[in-house]
Amino acid sequence: MSSRKEPLAPRLTNAGLLLEKWLENSPLCSKNDFFTLTNNFEKIFGERLSKYMKIVDLNDSVLTVKALNFVWKNELEYQKKAIIDRCNEALGAPRVKALRFI
């Protein structure tokens, strides 16, 4: 007879970890992140920059931002990485992967 090395009972997982994993892929997480970014918008981007842009949507890790005009849209294109970094820092996780300007 061979000895069993695996336990008969399945391994238990922390409920908090399961909930966290589920929320990562949930639409609720995206809505919560959108709410966090819009409520802390001026604090994240500063008074100067927040006058020229507005967060419109966050869907599938793509943040949609409306620029005041095409000149600011062009300027914001150059600051894409910094904007993504600021958003992810405010959210505490790399949830924003791309930016789309309208």
C-alpha positions as CSV (number, residue, x, y, z in Angstrom):
1,M,0.0,0.0,0.0
2,S,1.3,3.5,-0.9
3,S,1.3,6.2,1.7
4,R,-0.6,9.3,0.9
5,K,1.3,12.5,1.1
6,E,-1.6,14.8,0.4
7,P,-4.1,15.6,3.1
8,L,-7.7,14.3,2.5
9,A,-9.3,17.6,3.3
10,P,-9.0,20.4,0.9
11,R,-6.8,23.3,1.9
12,L,-8.6,26.1,3.5
13,T,-8.1,29.6,2.2
14,N,-8.5,32.8,4.1
15,A,-11.9,34.4,3.2
16,G,-10.3,37.8,3.0
17,L,-7.9,36.6,0.3
18,L,-10.8,35.1,-1.7
19,L,-12.8,38.3,-1.4
20,E,-9.8,40.4,-2.4
21,K,-9.2,38.2,-5.5
22,W,-12.9,38.4,-6.4
23,L,-13.0,42.2,-6.0
24,E,-9.9,42.7,-8.2
25,N,-11.9,41.4,-11.2
26,S,-15.2,42.8,-10.2
27,P,-16.9,45.8,-11.7
28,L,-17.4,47.0,-8.1
29,C,-13.7,47.5,-7.8
30,S,-13.5,49.6,-11.0
31,K,-16.4,51.8,-9.7
32,N,-14.8,52.2,-6.3
33,D,-11.5,53.2,-8.0
34,F,-13.4,55.7,-10.2
35,F,-15.1,57.1,-7.1
36,T,-11.7,57.4,-5.3
37,L,-10.0,59.2,-8.2
38,T,-12.9,61.6,-8.8
39,N,-13.2,62.5,-5.1
40,N,-9.5,63.1,-4.6
41,F,-9.0,64.6,-8.1
42,E,-7.6,68.0,-7.0
43,K,-5.4,66.4,-4.3
44,I,-3.9,63.9,-6.8
45,F,-3.3,66.2,-9.7
46,G,-3.0,69.6,-8.0
47,E,-5.1,72.7,-8.5
48,R,-3.4,73.8,-11.7
49,L,-3.7,70.6,-13.7
50,S,-7.2,69.8,-12.4
51,K,-8.5,72.9,-14.1
52,Y,-7.7,71.5,-17.5
53,M,-8.8,67.9,-17.2
54,K,-11.7,65.8,-15.9
55,I,-11.9,62.1,-15.2
56,V,-14.8,60.6,-17.3
57,D,-14.5,56.9,-16.9
58,L,-12.4,54.0,-15.6
59,N,-13.1,50.7,-17.4
60,D,-10.9,47.7,-17.8
61,S,-7.9,49.6,-16.3
62,V,-8.3,52.3,-18.9
63,L,-8.8,55.8,-17.5
64,T,-10.7,58.1,-19.8
65,V,-9.9,61.8,-19.3
66,K,-11.5,64.8,-20.9
67,A,-9.1,67.6,-21.7
68,L,-10.2,71.3,-21.8
69,N,-9.1,71.7,-25.4
70,F,-6.7,70.1,-27.9
71,V,-3.7,72.1,-26.6
72,W,-4.1,70.6,-23.2
73,K,-4.9,67.2,-24.7
74,N,-1.5,67.3,-26.4
75,E,0.2,68.4,-23.2
76,L,-1.4,65.7,-21.2
77,E,-0.2,63.1,-23.7
78,Y,3.3,64.0,-22.7
79,Q,2.4,63.5,-19.0
80,K,0.7,60.1,-19.5
81,K,3.1,58.1,-17.4
82,A,3.1,60.6,-14.5
83,I,-0.7,60.7,-14.5
84,I,-1.0,56.9,-14.4
85,D,1.6,56.8,-11.6
86,R,-0.3,59.4,-9.6
87,C,-3.6,57.5,-10.0
88,N,-2.0,54.1,-9.0
89,E,-0.3,55.7,-6.0
90,A,-3.7,57.2,-4.9
91,L,-5.4,53.8,-5.4
92,G,-2.6,51.9,-3.6
93,A,-2.4,49.4,-6.5
94,P,-1.6,49.3,-10.2
95,R,-5.2,49.5,-11.3
96,V,-4.8,52.1,-14.1
97,K,-2.8,50.7,-17.0
98,A,-3.6,53.1,-19.8
99,L,-5.0,56.6,-20.5
100,R,-7.4,57.7,-23.2
101,F,-7.9,61.4,-23.8
102,I,-11.1,62.8,-25.3
